[in-house]
Amino acid sequence: MKNILLIIMIILLNSCALGPAKPGAKPNSLQRSKVLSKNEFSITIEHSTWGKTIAFETAAKHCEDYGKVAIYQGASQQYSADVISTWTCKSPD
């Protein structure tokens, strides 16, 4: 039984980073970030608290593809640990 727990702990520690995502990080089981909808005017992303950096980078890149900047509009807390955040893509003035 101890061996099984040890193996599970090693797998978990090796498969996912602990703590908030660093810039340029890829999503994993703790640092989640998933695009829910996007178009040339906005993007909506569901993300964990630790995946916030990934979500902000995703929004910036998405709007940049249209020659615009991402303007954070707000977030709504879900029943889980995840948040749904929305950005508007605005032309730079």
Order of alpha helices (4+ residues) and beta strands (2+ residues): alpha-beta-beta-alpha-beta-beta
